[in-house]
Amino acid sequence: MRSDRSHPGVELTQGGTLAGLADARLAKALVALHEDAARPWELSDMASLAGMSRARFAVHFREVVGDTPADYLASWRVTLAQGMLRAGRPLKHVAIDVGYGSASALTRAFIRKIGQAPTHWLRQVEDAPSPSA
């Protein structure tokens, strides 16, 4: 186990969003990413929010969260897209709303993160039996 430097005494067993939010510097960048996922984020933007150099931010982010900043952002965008697709939003609109320039760009990210295209994933979700009460 490692200790969270920004909160002495807090032991972290795993990385992830909660570990990042528990880090005072990373929390600023994570909150901004979550509030404006569609923004064309650059590493320098995130590092500036955290008050760190780009190199130090990238290393610290990966150590604490467990992903690179770019991978984390891509995962967050795909998660947002999943919710919008479930709600019936068209793929081309979802792509723009989560920060991709086109439906094909979102599809490529979706395949990298989920292992299948959004339309195939959505069919599986829609065809899955609903849990019984």
C-alpha positions as CSV (number, residue, x, y, z in Angstrom):
1,M,0.0,0.0,0.0
2,R,1.1,3.5,-0.6
3,S,0.2,6.6,1.3
4,D,-1.5,9.6,-0.2
5,R,0.9,12.5,0.2
6,S,-1.9,15.1,0.0
7,H,-3.9,13.5,2.8
8,P,-1.4,12.0,5.4
9,G,-2.6,8.7,6.9
10,V,-4.8,7.8,3.9
11,E,-3.8,4.5,2.5
12,L,-4.6,3.8,-1.2
13,T,-4.9,0.2,-2.2
14,Q,-5.7,1.0,-5.8
15,G,-5.6,3.9,-8.2
16,G,-8.6,5.3,-10.1
17,T,-10.8,8.3,-10.0
18,L,-11.2,8.4,-6.3
19,A,-7.5,8.2,-5.7
20,G,-7.0,11.1,-8.1
21,L,-9.8,13.2,-6.5
22,A,-8.1,12.6,-3.1
23,D,-4.9,14.2,-4.4
24,A,-5.3,18.0,-4.1
25,R,-3.4,18.8,-7.3
26,L,-4.9,16.1,-9.5
27,A,-8.4,16.8,-8.2
28,K,-8.5,20.2,-10.0
29,A,-7.6,18.6,-13.3
30,L,-10.0,15.7,-12.9
31,V,-13.0,17.9,-11.9
32,A,-12.3,20.1,-15.0
33,L,-12.1,17.0,-17.2
34,H,-15.4,15.7,-15.9
35,E,-17.1,19.0,-16.2
36,D,-16.0,19.7,-19.8
37,A,-15.0,16.4,-21.4
38,A,-15.7,17.8,-24.9
39,R,-13.0,20.4,-24.5
40,P,-9.9,19.7,-26.7
41,W,-7.7,19.0,-23.7
42,E,-3.9,19.3,-24.0
43,L,-1.6,17.8,-21.4
44,S,-0.3,21.4,-20.7
45,D,-3.9,22.5,-19.9
46,M,-4.3,19.7,-17.3
47,A,-0.9,20.3,-15.9
48,S,-1.5,24.0,-15.5
49,L,-4.7,23.3,-13.6
50,A,-2.8,21.0,-11.2
51,G,0.0,23.6,-10.9
52,M,2.6,21.1,-12.2
53,S,4.9,20.8,-15.1
54,R,3.7,18.6,-18.0
55,A,6.2,15.9,-17.3
56,R,5.6,15.8,-13.6
57,F,1.8,15.9,-14.0
58,A,1.9,13.0,-16.5
59,V,4.0,10.8,-14.2
60,H,2.1,11.7,-11.1
61,F,-1.3,11.2,-12.8
62,R,-0.3,7.7,-13.9
63,E,1.1,6.8,-10.5
64,V,-2.0,7.9,-8.7
65,V,-4.9,7.2,-11.1
66,G,-3.4,4.2,-12.9
67,D,-3.9,5.6,-16.5
68,T,-2.2,8.2,-18.5
69,P,-4.2,11.5,-18.7
70,A,-5.1,10.8,-22.3
71,D,-6.3,7.2,-21.6
72,Y,-8.4,8.5,-18.6
73,L,-10.0,11.2,-20.7
74,A,-10.8,8.7,-23.5
75,S,-12.4,6.3,-21.0
76,W,-14.4,9.1,-19.5
77,R,-15.6,10.2,-22.9
78,V,-16.7,6.7,-23.8
79,T,-18.5,6.3,-20.5
80,L,-20.4,9.6,-21.2
81,A,-21.1,8.4,-24.7
82,Q,-22.6,5.1,-23.4
83,G,-25.1,7.0,-21.3
84,M,-26.1,9.2,-24.2
85,L,-26.5,6.3,-26.6
86,R,-28.6,4.4,-24.0
87,A,-30.8,7.5,-23.8
88,G,-31.4,7.3,-27.6
89,R,-29.1,10.1,-28.8
90,P,-27.8,9.7,-32.4
91,L,-24.1,8.6,-32.6
92,K,-23.0,11.7,-34.6
93,H,-24.4,14.1,-32.0
94,V,-22.9,12.0,-29.1
95,A,-19.5,12.1,-30.8
96,I,-19.5,15.9,-30.9
97,D,-20.9,16.2,-27.3
98,V,-18.1,14.1,-25.8
99,G,-15.3,15.7,-27.7
100,Y,-14.8,13.7,-30.9
101,G,-14.8,15.4,-34.3
102,S,-16.9,12.6,-35.9
103,A,-18.8,9.5,-35.3
104,S,-15.9,7.5,-36.8
105,A,-13.5,9.0,-34.3
106,L,-15.8,8.0,-31.4
107,T,-16.2,4.6,-32.9
108,R,-12.5,4.0,-33.0
109,A,-12.2,5.2,-29.3
110,F,-15.1,3.0,-28.4
111,I,-13.5,-0.1,-30.0
112,R,-10.2,0.6,-28.2
113,K,-12.0,0.9,-24.8
114,I,-15.0,-1.4,-25.0
115,G,-13.8,-3.9,-27.7
116,Q,-16.7,-3.3,-30.0
117,A,-18.4,-0.6,-32.1
118,P,-21.0,1.6,-30.3
119,T,-23.9,0.3,-32.5
120,H,-23.0,-3.3,-31.7
121,W,-22.6,-2.5,-27.9
122,L,-25.9,-0.7,-27.9
123,R,-27.7,-3.6,-29.5
124,Q,-26.3,-5.9,-26.8
125,V,-27.4,-3.6,-24.1
126,E,-30.9,-3.3,-25.6
127,D,-31.2,-7.1,-26.1
128,A,-30.0,-8.0,-22.6
129,P,-32.7,-9.2,-20.3
130,S,-33.7,-6.7,-17.7
131,P,-33.0,-7.7,-14.1
132,S,-36.0,-9.1,-12.3
133,A,-37.1,-7.3,-9.2
